[in-house]
Amino acid sequence: MNAEDFQIARLLVISTGLWPSAGQVASALGLAGFHVAIVCPIDSPACRLRKLNAHFPYRSSASSASIQSAIAMWSPDVLVCADDLAVQELHSLYFKASNILDQPKRTRLMNLIELSLGDPHSFVATLSKSEILLQAKSLGIICPQTITLTDNLGFAREDSGMVFPIMVKTDDAWGGLGVRRVNDQLELRAAITELSLPYNWPGPLKRFIGRLLRRVFFRWLSKWPRKMSIQEYVVGRPCNCAVVCWKGKVLAGITVDVLKTSYEFGPSTIVRVIDHPSVTAAAEKIVAKLNLSGFLGFDFILDPANKVWFLEMNPRATPTSHICARDQDLAGSFFSQITGKRPKAVGRVIHQDLITLFPAEALPVNETMIPNASSGNDTPDDEPEFVEACRAREQKKMRRRFWRLRKSNELGPRA
């Protein structure tokens, strides 16, 4: 589809969760000039955005039907995914479309998904950490040494040669939920057992079960529920790069040093905008190799020598995708590519390199955090209802975290 084929640029954001970043990127796309609709849970803060042109409910019990219904009712020109599950749903819809008897309907849906995400031959790789690492290594990008395992037999072959500390990762996790750093064999076995449990179980409970059942797990369960990666631990500071791309070409991107996260290996809360040619080059190579489109995020480690180590790719809009800094406007660049026109307005420009990401700026500042007064303002002040909903949710999460921590302490010290 060419730019001249678009009359009014209608865009649908797909969000299966409650992440504030879904609302942030939807707002930025609306400011750029898109007519934006969103399909998301009814209790998502994104529902409170004033600038939305339409909102459709997402139901986890009927996930595919929710997304298909929103697409049918909104008739978007392009789709944007706000989380990994949304990407999985679109992949599933694409592959199921071949069974639709209505040829025009099937073709329209497949073309829309392919236009929005890129080459369907890359769909499997985009959601697999181990596959993306293989692709990156084939391009000469520096990656930590990684071993992918699925069962006890493979683990036994590698067990004796591991040098600690190491990282344990599930192949399909997101938001840092499937990542653990371990320091010895006991921690390694406990981590693998824990990460085999459902992601939505409370963390303290999973850690307790992991420590309790690690011997049973390796003795009786030969085939693991999930594919795991055992990865070399690289000393350094985390760094990520958010880009928007089109048919294998990066249109715009923003690279940041991650100074603070919401939890270990979790989403960024305080970042510093930087320029790093090796980060940009690695992202461009992967995008070109897989012929990707849409919003993506790339995670790296910068070691003490400032050398870049590629870790993984997130095939969706990430928490810095909406930021306008150093003449990089991802939403505006996407609008120009789709419509062939200049964006109607530049999004919320942040002039400081140091940025406290909303809604982290609403949380109490402690001695380990950089004072909010010294950082750029990421708060969407033109969306007060959205801001209020996000802050209320963060405060609720803090209370839950407090009680979970109390319960985990009651379980006793680690074995």
C-alpha positions in Angstrom: 0.0 0.0 0.0 1.4 3.4 -1.0 1.2 6.6 0.9 -1.3 8.1 -1.6 -3.8 5.3 -0.8 -4.4 6.8 2.6 -7.1 9.4 2.9 -7.6 9.7 6.6 -4.9 7.9 8.6 -6.8 5.6 10.9 -4.7 3.8 13.5 -5.6 1.1 16.0 -3.5 0.6 19.2 -3.8 -2.9 20.6 -3.2 -3.2 24.3 -4.0 -6.4 26.2 -2.8 -5.1 29.6 -2.7 -2.0 31.8 0.7 -0.5 30.9 0.7 3.3 30.9 3.0 3.2 27.9 0.0 2.2 25.8 -1.7 5.4 26.6 1.5 7.4 26.1 2.1 6.1 22.6 -1.6 6.4 21.6 -1.5 10.1 22.8 1.7 10.8 20.8 0.2 9.2 17.6 -2.9 11.3 18.0 -0.8 14.5 18.4 1.0 13.6 15.2 -2.2 13.5 13.3 -3.6 10.0 13.3 -7.2 9.3 14.1 -6.5 6.9 16.9 -8.6 4.2 18.4 -7.5 1.7 21.1 -8.7 -1.8 22.0 -7.7 -2.4 25.6 -9.2 -3.7 28.9 -12.0 -1.6 30.3 -10.0 -0.7 33.4 -7.0 0.4 31.5 -5.8 4.0 32.1 -5.7 4.4 28.3 -9.5 4.4 28.3 -9.3 7.8 30.0 -7.5 9.6 27.1 -9.4 12.6 25.9 -7.9 12.5 22.4 -9.0 9.0 21.5 -11.4 8.8 18.5 -12.7 5.5 19.6 -12.3 2.8 22.3 -13.1 -0.9 22.0 -13.1 -3.4 25.0 -10.5 -6.1 25.1 -11.6 -9.3 26.9 -8.9 -11.9 27.8 -11.5 -14.6 27.7 -12.2 -13.7 24.0 -8.9 -12.1 23.0 -8.9 -12.8 19.3 -12.5 -11.9 18.9 -12.0 -8.6 20.7 -9.2 -7.6 18.4 -11.0 -8.8 15.2 -14.1 -6.9 16.3 -12.1 -3.7 16.8 -10.4 -4.0 13.4 -13.8 -4.6 11.7 -15.5 -1.7 13.4 -12.6 0.8 13.1 -11.2 -0.2 9.7 -7.7 1.0 10.5 -5.0 1.7 8.0 -2.3 0.4 10.4 -2.0 -1.3 13.7 0.4 -0.6 16.7 1.0 -3.2 19.4 1.6 -2.0 22.9 2.6 -5.3 24.5 4.0 -8.7 23.5 0.7 -10.5 23.9 -0.9 -8.2 21.4 1.8 -9.2 18.9 1.2 -12.9 19.6 -2.5 -12.3 18.9 -1.9 -10.6 15.6 0.5 -13.4 14.6 -2.2 -16.0 15.5 -4.9 -14.0 13.5 -2.5 -13.9 10.5 -1.9 -17.6 10.4 -5.6 -18.4 11.1 -6.7 -16.2 8.2 -5.8 -18.8 5.7 -8.8 -20.8 6.9 -11.3 -18.0 6.2 -13.5 -18.8 3.3 -14.3 -15.2 2.5 -11.3 -14.4 0.3 -11.5 -10.6 0.4 -11.9 -10.6 4.2 -8.9 -12.9 4.6 -6.7 -10.9 2.2 -7.6 -7.5 3.9 -6.7 -8.9 7.4 -3.5 -10.5 6.3 -2.4 -7.4 4.4 -3.1 -5.2 7.3 -1.1 -7.3 9.7 1.8 -7.7 7.3 1.8 -3.9 6.6 1.9 -3.2 10.4 4.4 -5.7 11.5 6.6 -6.6 8.5 7.6 -9.8 6.8 5.5 -12.8 8.2 8.5 -15.0 7.7 10.0 -13.1 10.7 7.1 -13.6 13.0 8.5 -16.6 14.8 11.9 -14.9 15.4 10.5 -11.7 16.7 8.9 -13.4 19.7 11.8 -15.7 20.5 14.8 -14.4 22.4 17.0 -17.3 21.3 16.0 -16.8 17.6 16.7 -13.1 17.7 20.1 -13.7 19.2 21.0 -16.2 16.4 19.9 -13.6 13.8 22.0 -10.9 15.6 25.1 -13.1 15.7 24.7 -13.9 12.0 25.0 -10.1 11.4 28.2 -9.8 13.4 26.5 -8.1 16.3 28.2 -8.8 19.7 26.0 -11.0 21.9 26.6 -12.7 25.3 27.3 -16.5 24.9 24.0 -18.2 25.2 22.9 -21.8 25.5 19.2 -22.7 24.8 17.8 -25.6 26.8 14.4 -27.4 26.9 15.0 -30.4 29.1 17.1 -32.1 31.8 19.2 -34.0 29.2 20.5 -30.8 27.6 21.0 -29.2 31.0 23.1 -32.1 32.2 25.4 -31.7 29.3 26.1 -28.1 30.0 25.9 -28.2 33.8 29.5 -28.7 34.7 31.0 -26.0 32.4 28.9 -23.1 33.6 30.8 -20.1 35.0 28.8 -18.0 37.6 27.2 -15.6 37.8 24.9 -16.3 34.8 21.6 -15.1 33.5 18.6 -17.5 33.2 15.9 -16.4 30.7 12.6 -17.9 29.4 12.3 -17.6 25.6 8.9 -16.0 25.6 8.7 -13.7 28.6 8.4 -9.9 28.6 8.8 -7.0 31.0 11.7 -8.7 32.8 9.4 -11.3 34.3 11.3 -14.2 32.9 14.8 -13.1 33.8 17.0 -14.1 36.8 20.6 -13.7 37.8 22.0 -16.7 39.6 25.3 -17.2 41.5 25.6 -21.0 41.9 24.0 -24.3 41.0 21.4 -24.3 43.8 20.1 -20.9 42.7 20.2 -22.0 39.0 18.0 -25.0 39.6 15.6 -23.0 41.8 15.4 -20.3 39.1 14.6 -22.8 36.3 11.9 -24.4 38.5 10.5 -20.9 39.4 10.5 -19.7 35.8 8.6 -22.8 34.7 5.6 -21.6 36.8 2.9 -19.3 35.4 4.0 -15.7 35.0 0.9 -14.3 36.7 1.6 -16.1 40.0 3.0 -13.9 42.8 6.8 -13.6 42.7 7.4 -14.5 46.3 5.3 -17.6 46.0 7.1 -18.7 42.8 10.5 -18.2 44.4 9.4 -20.2 47.5 8.1 -23.1 45.3 11.3 -22.9 43.2 13.5 -23.4 46.2 11.2 -26.1 47.7 10.7 -28.2 44.6 13.9 -27.8 42.6 15.1 -31.4 43.4 11.7 -32.8 42.5 11.6 -30.8 39.3 14.9 -32.1 38.0 14.3 -35.6 39.2 10.8 -36.2 37.8 10.2 -33.6 35.0 12.4 -34.4 32.1 10.8 -32.0 29.5 10.5 -28.4 30.7 7.3 -26.4 30.2 9.3 -23.6 28.7 12.4 -23.1 26.6 15.1 -21.6 28.7 18.3 -19.8 27.9 21.5 -19.8 30.0 23.4 -16.7 29.2 26.8 -15.2 30.0 26.6 -12.4 32.5 28.0 -9.2 31.1 29.1 -6.5 33.6 27.8 -3.1 32.6 24.9 -0.7 32.5 21.6 -1.4 30.6 20.7 0.6 27.6 17.8 0.4 25.2 16.8 1.8 21.9 13.2 2.5 20.7 12.7 2.7 17.0 9.9 3.0 14.4 10.6 1.3 11.1 8.9 0.6 7.8 9.6 -2.3 5.5 13.1 -3.0 6.9 14.2 0.7 7.3 14.5 2.6 10.6 12.6 5.9 10.3 13.6 7.3 13.7 14.9 6.1 17.0 15.9 7.2 20.5 18.7 5.6 22.6 18.8 5.8 26.4 21.0 4.7 29.3 18.8 3.1 31.9 19.5 4.5 35.3 16.6 3.1 37.2 13.9 0.4 36.7 10.6 -0.3 38.4 12.1 -3.7 39.6 15.1 -5.8 38.7 15.2 -6.3 34.9 11.8 -4.5 34.7 10.6 -1.4 32.7 12.7 1.7 32.8 11.7 4.6 35.1 14.7 7.0 34.9 16.8 7.2 31.7 19.3 9.5 30.1 19.2 10.1 26.3 22.5 9.3 24.6 23.9 8.8 21.1 25.7 5.5 20.5 26.4 4.6 16.9 26.9 0.9 17.6 23.5 0.7 19.2 21.8 2.4 16.2 23.8 0.3 13.7 22.7 -3.0 15.5 19.1 -2.0 15.5 19.2 -1.0 11.8 20.9 -4.3 10.9 18.2 -6.4 12.7 15.3 -4.4 11.3 16.7 -4.8 7.7 17.5 -8.5 8.1 14.0 -9.3 9.3 12.2 -6.7 7.1 10.2 -5.3 10.0 7.7 -2.5 10.3 6.2 -0.6 13.3 7.5 0.2 16.7 10.3 -1.9 18.3 12.6 -1.9 21.3 16.1 -3.2 21.6 17.9 -4.0 24.8 21.7 -3.8 25.2 24.4 -3.8 27.9 27.2 -1.2 27.6 30.3 -2.7 29.3 32.9 -0.6 31.1 34.7 -0.1 27.8 31.5 1.3 26.3 31.2 -1.8 24.0 27.7 -2.8 23.1 26.3 -6.2 23.8 22.9 -7.0 22.3 20.4 -8.8 24.6 17.0 -9.0 23.1 14.3 -7.3 20.9 10.8 -6.3 22.0 8.5 -6.4 18.9 6.2 -3.6 20.1 6.1 0.0 21.4 8.3 0.4 24.5 8.1 3.0 27.3 10.3 5.5 25.4 8.6 5.2 22.0 6.5 8.4 22.6 9.4 10.7 23.6 10.5 13.5 21.3 14.1 14.3 22.1 17.2 15.3 20.1 15.1 15.9 16.9 13.8 12.3 17.1 10.0 12.1 16.9 8.9 8.5 16.4 5.2 9.1 16.2 5.7 12.0 13.8 8.0 10.0 11.5 5.5 7.2 11.4 2.7 9.6 10.4 4.9 11.1 7.6 5.7 7.6 6.3 2.0 6.5 6.3 0.5 9.7 4.9 3.3 11.4 3.0 2.5 14.5 5.0 4.2 16.5 7.8 2.8 15.7 11.3 0.2 18.0 12.5 2.1 18.7 15.7 5.3 17.6 17.4 4.6 15.6 20.5 5.7 16.6 24.0 9.3 17.6 23.4 11.7 17.0 26.3 14.9 19.2 26.2 16.7 17.6 29.1 18.7 14.4 28.5 17.7 13.1 31.9 14.1 11.9 31.9 11.9 10.4 34.7 9.3 8.4 32.8 5.7 8.8 33.7 4.2 7.5 36.0 7.4 6.9 37.9 7.7 10.6 38.5 4.7 10.3 40.8 6.4 7.9 43.1 8.3 8.8 46.3 12.0 9.7 45.7 14.5 7.9 47.8 18.3 8.1 48.2 18.9 5.7 45.3 16.9 7.7 42.8 17.9 10.9 41.0 15.8 13.9 42.1 12.8 14.4 39.9 13.5 18.1 39.8 16.6 17.6 37.7 14.9 15.5 35.0 12.7 16.1 32.0 8.9 16.2 32.4 7.3 13.1 30.8 3.9 13.7 32.3 1.1 14.2 29.7 -0.4 17.2 31.4 -2.9 17.6 28.6 -4.5 14.3 29.6 -5.4 14.8 33.3 -7.9 11.9 33.6 -5.3 9.5 32.2 -2.6 10.9 34.5 -4.9 10.5 37.6 -5.8 6.9 36.6 -2.1 6.0 36.1 -1.0 7.4 39.4 -3.8 5.7 41.3 -2.8 2.4 39.7 0.9 2.9 40.6 0.0 3.7 44.2 -2.2 0.5 44.3 0.8 -1.5 43.0 3.1 -0.1 45.7 0.6 -1.2 48.4 0.5 -4.7 46.9 4.2 -4.9 46.6 4.5 -3.9 50.3 2.2 -6.7 51.4 3.9 -9.2 49.1 7.2 -8.3 50.6 5.9 -8.9 54.1 4.5 -12.3 53.0 7.8 -13.3 51.4 9.7 -12.4 54.6 7.3 -14.6 56.5 8.3 -17.5 54.3 11.7 -17.4 55.8 15.3 -17.0 54.4 16.3 -18.6 51.1 17.6 -22.1 51.1 
